[in-house]
């Protein structure tokens, strides 16, 4: 499995010949502005409706013929705009020829944001479990720490992508507890340092995690590695 980090919560996974983009924040991402045309994909997974997680979902679907996977209400919003979708809800999943996508709970909100300050609720926020080619990846989405992460950990995670930025999600201290519950072989922090509100000391988090017996890898925007 090849993992590419675009900054914030945006990743691309390439596994079993399939390309998945998670929380597509490319063209407006201040950490690494990327042209969606240069990121071919087959599936686009959106954890919730905030702009920094769905920014380029429609563009990717239209450019590359990708299917958008999202919580039910958000998937319906995208389907109404003429792109293929898979609608899931937390706990549900779908078996595909190359693997399985399962939606997990997340403690957060989910709303479309309009330029006039108005919002429209889009159901629940979520995370994802992705299983393919003998690997299991957990993308937590935007979330607080919650005890049922221990149940997600039963999937024997090869990789956990977890937010650490505080303010809107769990911060470094709670993220350490999350690692105790999830027990991944490798964790990659996300949703931090995109703006001043969520600026944290990521190297300190990685050191504290190592002291607690966890393996954390900090990725620079644009970095690629093989899992």
C-alpha positions, 0 to 999 in steps of 0.5 A: 500500500502506498500512502501519500500525505497532502497535509491537513487530513488529506491522504491518498492510498493506492492498494490492489490497483485502486486509488482512494483519496480521503478528505480531499483538501487539495486546491485550497490547502495552504500546506500543499496546494495541489491541482486535483487533475494531478491526483487521479483516483477511483474513490473519494472518501469524505468523513464529514461536510466541512469545507476542509474535508470535501473541498475537491470531492466533486472536482475529483469525481468529475475529472476522474470518474471517481465514486464519492463515499460519504455519510448518507446525507452528504452522499445524497447532496453529491448524488444530486449533482450527478456524480456516483456515490456510496452512502454509508452510516457509522457501523455500516460498510461495503465489500468491494472487489478489491477490499472493504470500506467500513464507516466508524463513529466520530464525535464532531459536527457535519454541515455545509458552510456557505459564504454568507455565514449560513450552514446546512446540517449534513447528518453525522461525522464519521471515520473509515476503516479500509481493508485491502491486500492484507492491510487495515487503515483507520482514518479517524476523521475529525473527532474527540477521544471516545472509549469505543476506539478500543473496539476499532482497535480490535481490527488490528490496525496497520495504520491509524491516521489521527487528529492532534490539532486540538481546538476542533478535535482531540489534542496531543494529550487525548491523542496519546490515550487514543493510541492506547485504545487503538493499538496501531502498528503505526500512527500518523498525526493529521489535522494540525498546523494548517492554521494558527488555531490548530498549531501544536508541537508534533515532534513532542507528540511523537516523542511522548508516543514513543515513550508510551510504546507507540510508533508515530511517523510525522509526514511532511505535506507531499511525502509518500511511503509504503506501508 
